[in-house]
Amino acid sequence: MNDEDELLAFVSRDLLSGRPDLTLAGDDDLLGSGLVDSLGVMRIVAFIEERFGIVVPPEDVRIEHFLTLRQIADYLTARRAADAA
């Protein structure tokens, strides 16, 4: 399972459990659509830190990193590269 799939599973299960009829795609706007609020973003950050072992500094919690599942997965890739350098 790739990062985007794991994020999708988490968001669907933990943040959207009351919406079983909803199907998310990688480019769906999580924030602008209201599917995920600021508390949801913090839950995603906690999931990332626990599941992937990546520390997300407060300055990285920005809309451009958490707008879509694909952007979150891209952020993870970039963060891993930065941590490895």
GULUM-947506 format. One record per residue: y negated, z negated, x of N, C-alpha, C in turn; residue number from 1. Coordinates in steps of 0.05 Angstrom, whole numbers, m for minus. Example, Ala and Ser with C-alpha at 12.3 -4.5 7.8 and 13.67 -1.06 7.14 Angstrom:
<rs>
<n.Y=114	n.Z=m156	n.X=264	ca.Y=90	ca.Z=m156	ca.X=246	c.Y=66	c.Z=m156	c.X=264	drenpa=1>;
<n.Y=45	n.Z=m142	n.X=257	ca.Y=21	ca.Z=m143	ca.X=273	c.Y=m1	c.Z=m157	c.X=258	drenpa=2>;
</rs>
This chain:
<rs>
<n.Y=24	n.Z=0	n.X=17	ca.Y=0	ca.Z=0	ca.X=0	c.Y=m25	c.Z=0	c.X=18	drenpa=1>;
<n.Y=m43	n.Z=18	n.X=13	ca.Y=m68	ca.Z=20	ca.X=29	c.Y=m88	c.Z=0	c.X=19	drenpa=2>;
<n.Y=m110	n.Z=m3	n.X=34	ca.Y=m131	ca.Z=m23	ca.X=27	c.Y=m142	c.Z=m18	c.X=m1	drenpa=3>;
<n.Y=m148	n.Z=7	n.X=m8	ca.Y=m160	ca.Z=13	ca.X=m34	c.Y=m140	c.Z=5	c.X=m56	drenpa=4>;
<n.Y=m115	n.Z=10	n.X=m53	ca.Y=m95	ca.Z=3	ca.X=m73	c.Y=m93	c.Z=m27	c.X=m76	drenpa=5>;
<n.Y=m94	n.Z=m42	n.X=m54	ca.Y=m93	ca.Z=m71	ca.X=m55	c.Y=m118	c.Z=m82	c.X=m69	drenpa=6>;
<n.Y=m141	n.Z=m71	n.X=m63	ca.Y=m166	ca.Z=m79	ca.X=m77	c.Y=m165	c.Z=m73	c.X=m106	drenpa=7>;
<n.Y=m155	n.Z=m49	n.X=m113	ca.Y=m151	ca.Z=m42	ca.X=m142	c.Y=m133	c.Z=m62	c.X=m156	drenpa=8>;
<n.Y=m111	n.Z=m69	n.X=m144	ca.Y=m93	ca.Z=m88	ca.X=m156	c.Y=m106	c.Z=m115	c.X=m160	drenpa=9>;
<n.Y=m121	n.Z=m124	n.X=m140	ca.Y=m135	ca.Z=m150	ca.X=m142	c.Y=m156	c.Z=m149	c.X=m164	drenpa=10>;
<n.Y=m173	n.Z=m129	n.X=m164	ca.Y=m194	ca.Z=m128	ca.X=m184	c.Y=m183	c.Z=m126	c.X=m212	drenpa=11>;
<n.Y=m163	n.Z=m109	n.X=m215	ca.Y=m150	ca.Z=m105	ca.X=m242	c.Y=m137	c.Z=m131	c.X=m251	drenpa=12>;
<n.Y=m123	n.Z=m144	n.X=m234	ca.Y=m108	ca.Z=m168	ca.X=m241	c.Y=m127	c.Z=m193	c.X=m244	drenpa=13>;
<n.Y=m145	n.Z=m197	n.X=m226	ca.Y=m160	ca.Z=m222	ca.X=m225	c.Y=m188	c.Z=m220	c.X=m238	drenpa=14>;
<n.Y=m200	n.Z=m197	n.X=m238	ca.Y=m227	ca.Z=m195	ca.X=m248	c.Y=m228	c.Z=m181	c.X=m275	drenpa=15>;
<n.Y=m209	n.Z=m164	n.X=m281	ca.Y=m209	ca.Z=m148	ca.X=m306	c.Y=m185	c.Z=m154	c.X=m323	drenpa=16>;
<n.Y=m174	n.Z=m177	n.X=m320	ca.Y=m149	ca.Z=m183	ca.X=m335	c.Y=m153	c.Z=m182	c.X=m365	drenpa=17>;
<n.Y=m177	n.Z=m186	n.X=m374	ca.Y=m182	ca.Z=m185	ca.X=m403	c.Y=m186	c.Z=m156	c.X=m413	drenpa=18>;
<n.Y=m183	n.Z=m137	n.X=m395	ca.Y=m188	ca.Z=m109	ca.X=m403	c.Y=m164	c.Z=m92	c.X=m395	drenpa=19>;
<n.Y=m140	n.Z=m96	n.X=m407	ca.Y=m116	ca.Z=m82	ca.X=m399	c.Y=m118	c.Z=m52	c.X=m405	drenpa=20>;
<n.Y=m136	n.Z=m44	n.X=m422	ca.Y=m139	ca.Z=m16	ca.X=m429	c.Y=m155	c.Z=0	c.X=m409	drenpa=21>;
<n.Y=m168	n.Z=m14	n.X=m390	ca.Y=m186	ca.Z=m2	ca.X=m371	c.Y=m171	c.Z=8	c.X=m347	drenpa=22>;
<n.Y=m176	n.Z=33	n.X=m339	ca.Y=m164	ca.Z=44	ca.X=m315	c.Y=m186	c.Z=50	c.X=m295	drenpa=23>;
<n.Y=m184	n.Z=39	n.X=m271	ca.Y=m205	ca.Z=43	ca.X=m251	c.Y=m197	c.Z=65	c.X=m231	drenpa=24>;
<n.Y=m217	n.Z=79	n.X=m221	ca.Y=m213	ca.Z=98	ca.X=m200	c.Y=m229	c.Z=89	c.X=m176	drenpa=25>;
<n.Y=m223	n.Z=99	n.X=m153	ca.Y=m236	ca.Z=91	ca.X=m128	c.Y=m266	c.Z=94	c.X=m128	drenpa=26>;
<n.Y=m277	n.Z=113	n.X=m143	ca.Y=m305	ca.Z=118	ca.X=m143	c.Y=m320	c.Z=107	c.X=m167	drenpa=27>;
<n.Y=m306	n.Z=91	n.X=m184	ca.Y=m319	ca.Z=79	ca.X=m207	c.Y=m340	c.Z=58	c.X=m197	drenpa=28>;
<n.Y=m363	n.Z=58	n.X=m209	ca.Y=m385	ca.Z=39	ca.X=m203	c.Y=m378	c.Z=12	c.X=m215	drenpa=29>;
<n.Y=m370	n.Z=m6	n.X=m198	ca.Y=m362	ca.Z=m33	ca.X=m207	c.Y=m386	c.Z=m50	c.X=m216	drenpa=30>;
<n.Y=m408	n.Z=m47	n.X=m201	ca.Y=m431	ca.Z=m64	ca.X=m205	c.Y=m449	c.Z=m53	c.X=m227	drenpa=31>;
<n.Y=m457	n.Z=m28	n.X=m225	ca.Y=m475	ca.Z=m16	ca.X=m244	c.Y=m463	c.Z=m15	c.X=m272	drenpa=32>;
<n.Y=m437	n.Z=m13	n.X=m274	ca.Y=m423	ca.Z=m12	ca.X=m300	c.Y=m421	c.Z=m40	c.X=m312	drenpa=33>;
<n.Y=m425	n.Z=m61	n.X=m296	ca.Y=m422	ca.Z=m88	ca.X=m306	c.Y=m393	c.Z=m98	c.X=m305	drenpa=34>;
<n.Y=m375	n.Z=m83	n.X=m294	ca.Y=m347	ca.Z=m92	ca.X=m293	c.Y=m344	c.Z=m116	c.X=m274	drenpa=35>;
<n.Y=m361	n.Z=m116	n.X=m253	ca.Y=m360	ca.Z=m137	ca.X=m233	c.Y=m389	c.Z=m148	c.X=m230	drenpa=36>;
<n.Y=m391	n.Z=m174	n.X=m232	ca.Y=m418	ca.Z=m187	ca.X=m229	c.Y=m419	c.Z=m200	c.X=m201	drenpa=37>;
<n.Y=m440	n.Z=m216	n.X=m196	ca.Y=m443	ca.Z=m228	ca.X=m170	c.Y=m421	c.Z=m247	c.X=m164	drenpa=38>;
<n.Y=m412	n.Z=m262	n.X=m183	ca.Y=m389	ca.Z=m280	ca.X=m179	c.Y=m364	c.Z=m264	c.X=m172	drenpa=39>;
<n.Y=m360	n.Z=m241	n.X=m185	ca.Y=m338	ca.Z=m224	ca.X=m179	c.Y=m339	c.Z=m213	c.X=m151	drenpa=40>;
<n.Y=m363	n.Z=m207	n.X=m142	ca.Y=m366	ca.Z=m197	ca.X=m114	c.Y=m357	c.Z=m219	c.X=m95	drenpa=41>;
<n.Y=m365	n.Z=m244	n.X=m100	ca.Y=m357	ca.Z=m266	ca.X=m83	c.Y=m327	c.Z=m271	c.X=m83	drenpa=42>;
<n.Y=m315	n.Z=m266	n.X=m106	ca.Y=m285	ca.Z=m268	ca.X=m108	c.Y=m272	c.Z=m246	c.X=m92	drenpa=43>;
<n.Y=m284	n.Z=m222	n.X=m92	ca.Y=m274	ca.Z=m200	ca.X=m76	c.Y=m277	c.Z=m207	c.X=m46	drenpa=44>;
<n.Y=m299	n.Z=m218	n.X=m38	ca.Y=m304	ca.Z=m226	ca.X=m10	c.Y=m282	c.Z=m246	c.X=m2	drenpa=45>;
<n.Y=m277	n.Z=m266	n.X=m19	ca.Y=m257	ca.Z=m287	ca.X=m13	c.Y=m229	c.Z=m274	c.X=m10	drenpa=46>;
<n.Y=m223	n.Z=m255	n.X=m28	ca.Y=m198	ca.Z=m240	ca.X=m26	c.Y=m196	c.Z=m225	c.X=0	drenpa=47>;
<n.Y=m217	n.Z=m211	n.X=8	ca.Y=m217	ca.Z=m196	ca.X=33	c.Y=m212	c.Z=m215	c.X=57	drenpa=48>;
<n.Y=m226	n.Z=m237	n.X=57	ca.Y=m223	ca.Z=m255	ca.X=79	c.Y=m195	c.Z=m267	c.X=81	drenpa=49>;
<n.Y=m184	n.Z=m274	n.X=58	ca.Y=m157	ca.Z=m286	ca.X=57	c.Y=m136	c.Z=m265	c.X=63	drenpa=50>;
<n.Y=m137	n.Z=m242	n.X=49	ca.Y=m116	ca.Z=m222	ca.X=50	c.Y=m116	c.Z=m207	c.X=76	drenpa=51>;
<n.Y=m140	n.Z=m199	n.X=85	ca.Y=m142	ca.Z=m181	ca.X=108	c.Y=m150	c.Z=m195	c.X=134	drenpa=52>;
<n.Y=m158	n.Z=m221	n.X=132	ca.Y=m165	ca.Z=m236	ca.X=155	c.Y=m191	c.Z=m227	c.X=167	drenpa=53>;
<n.Y=m209	n.Z=m216	n.X=151	ca.Y=m235	ca.Z=m206	ca.X=160	c.Y=m256	c.Z=m224	c.X=150	drenpa=54>;
<n.Y=m274	n.Z=m233	n.X=168	ca.Y=m296	ca.Z=m250	ca.X=160	c.Y=m319	c.Z=m231	c.X=151	drenpa=55>;
<n.Y=m328	n.Z=m235	n.X=127	ca.Y=m350	ca.Z=m219	ca.X=116	c.Y=m376	c.Z=m236	c.X=119	drenpa=56>;
<n.Y=m393	n.Z=m229	n.X=138	ca.Y=m417	ca.Z=m244	ca.X=141	c.Y=m436	c.Z=m240	c.X=117	drenpa=57>;
<n.Y=m452	n.Z=m260	n.X=111	ca.Y=m470	ca.Z=m258	ca.X=88	c.Y=m487	c.Z=m233	c.X=87	drenpa=58>;
<n.Y=m496	n.Z=m224	n.X=111	ca.Y=m513	ca.Z=m201	ca.X=112	c.Y=m498	c.Z=m175	c.X=104	drenpa=59>;
<n.Y=m472	n.Z=m176	n.X=104	ca.Y=m456	ca.Z=m152	ca.X=97	c.Y=m450	c.Z=m151	c.X=67	drenpa=60>;
<n.Y=m457	n.Z=m172	n.X=52	ca.Y=m452	ca.Z=m172	ca.X=23	c.Y=m476	c.Z=m158	c.X=10	drenpa=61>;
<n.Y=m474	n.Z=m131	n.X=11	ca.Y=m496	ca.Z=m114	ca.X=0	c.Y=m483	c.Z=m94	c.X=m19	drenpa=62>;
<n.Y=m500	n.Z=m84	n.X=m37	ca.Y=m491	ca.Z=m65	ca.X=m57	c.Y=m476	c.Z=m41	c.X=m45	drenpa=63>;
<n.Y=m487	n.Z=m30	n.X=m23	ca.Y=m474	ca.Z=m6	ca.X=m12	c.Y=m446	c.Z=m11	c.X=m1	drenpa=64>;
<n.Y=m439	n.Z=m36	n.X=3	ca.Y=m412	ca.Z=m42	ca.X=12	c.Y=m393	c.Z=m49	c.X=m11	drenpa=65>;
<n.Y=m403	n.Z=m56	n.X=m34	ca.Y=m386	ca.Z=m67	ca.X=m55	c.Y=m390	c.Z=m52	c.X=m82	drenpa=66>;
<n.Y=m402	n.Z=m29	n.X=m81	ca.Y=m407	ca.Z=m14	ca.X=m106	c.Y=m381	c.Z=m3	c.X=m119	drenpa=67>;
<n.Y=m363	n.Z=8	n.X=m102	ca.Y=m339	ca.Z=20	ca.X=m112	c.Y=m315	c.Z=10	c.X=m95	drenpa=68>;
<n.Y=m291	n.Z=13	n.X=m105	ca.Y=m267	ca.Z=6	ca.X=m89	c.Y=m266	c.Z=22	c.X=m63	drenpa=69>;
<n.Y=m273	n.Z=47	n.X=m64	ca.Y=m273	ca.Z=64	ca.X=m40	c.Y=m292	c.Z=54	c.X=m20	drenpa=70>;
<n.Y=m316	n.Z=45	n.X=m29	ca.Y=m336	ca.Z=35	ca.X=m10	c.Y=m327	c.Z=9	c.X=3	drenpa=71>;
<n.Y=m314	n.Z=m8	n.X=m13	ca.Y=m303	ca.Z=m33	ca.X=m2	c.Y=m282	c.Z=m27	c.X=19	drenpa=72>;
<n.Y=m264	n.Z=m8	n.X=13	ca.Y=m243	ca.Z=0	ca.X=32	c.Y=m256	c.Z=12	c.X=58	drenpa=73>;
<n.Y=m277	n.Z=28	n.X=54	ca.Y=m291	ca.Z=39	ca.X=78	c.Y=m304	c.Z=17	c.X=94	drenpa=74>;
<n.Y=m315	n.Z=m3	n.X=80	ca.Y=m327	ca.Z=m26	ca.X=94	c.Y=m305	c.Z=m40	c.X=110	drenpa=75>;
<n.Y=m282	n.Z=m44	n.X=99	ca.Y=m260	ca.Z=m57	ca.X=114	c.Y=m253	c.Z=m42	c.X=139	drenpa=76>;
<n.Y=m251	n.Z=m16	n.X=137	ca.Y=m245	ca.Z=1	ca.X=160	c.Y=m266	c.Z=m2	c.X=182	drenpa=77>;
<n.Y=m292	n.Z=m1	n.X=173	ca.Y=m314	ca.Z=m4	ca.X=192	c.Y=m314	c.Z=m32	c.X=205	drenpa=78>;
<n.Y=m309	n.Z=m52	n.X=189	ca.Y=m310	ca.Z=m80	ca.X=198	c.Y=m287	c.Z=m84	c.X=219	drenpa=79>;
<n.Y=m264	n.Z=m73	n.X=213	ca.Y=m241	ca.Z=m75	ca.X=232	c.Y=m249	c.Z=m62	c.X=259	drenpa=80>;
<n.Y=m261	n.Z=m39	n.X=257	ca.Y=m269	ca.Z=m24	ca.X=282	c.Y=m290	c.Z=m40	c.X=298	drenpa=81>;
<n.Y=m309	n.Z=m52	n.X=284	ca.Y=m330	ca.Z=m68	ca.X=297	c.Y=m318	c.Z=m93	c.X=310	drenpa=82>;
<n.Y=m299	n.Z=m105	n.X=296	ca.Y=m286	ca.Z=m129	ca.X=306	c.Y=m269	c.Z=m123	c.X=330	drenpa=83>;
<n.Y=m257	n.Z=m99	n.X=331	ca.Y=m240	ca.Z=m91	ca.X=353	c.Y=m255	c.Z=m83	c.X=378	drenpa=84>;
<n.Y=m281	n.Z=m75	n.X=374	ca.Y=m297	ca.Z=m66	ca.X=397	c.Y=m306	c.Z=m89	c.X=415	drenpa=85>;
</rs>
